Amino acid sequence: MLATSWAGRIQSHSSDWSAIADIPRVQALLERVVALDPKYRDGEPYMYLGVMLTLRPASLGGKPEEGKADFEKALALSGGKNQMVRVLYAKQYARLVFDRELHDRLLNEAIAADPHAPGLTLINVIAQQQAKQLLESGKDFF
């Protein structure tokens, strides 16, 4: 999907203001997907909406609390099977608002989860690796 690729580019170039300027476009695409099919790919668009809304702190136009709600929707729609939702929720939201308890809980849940799920096994294995790294780096972050 165009929106997820574009969102990934923005996330990886979040210090580039020209990439940040594309957020409204990507957000509009994701919102359209959600409007057409709220359960699309088990809530994946909500995960990306959560990322978009938490790229910047509230003082710079971000909407962390709306992003948190989108991460929660993505978790619910995936039935908790998409561990990348937990990892991005911890990385993007919990770190942004300095909530170490939430950060560590989400990452430990991702690590403890069974990575095998139809269509998600590879992404879950990658998410578990990232969760371990984020948990370790959290000691210096918080």
ABEGO torsion letter per residue (X at the ends): XAAAAAAAAAAAAAABAAAAAAAAAAAAAAAAAAAABAABGGGAAAAAAAAAAAABBAAAGBBAAAAAAAAAAAAAAAGGABAAAAAAAAAAAAAAAGBAAAAAAAAAAAAABBABBBGAAAAAAAAAAAAAAAAAAAAAAX
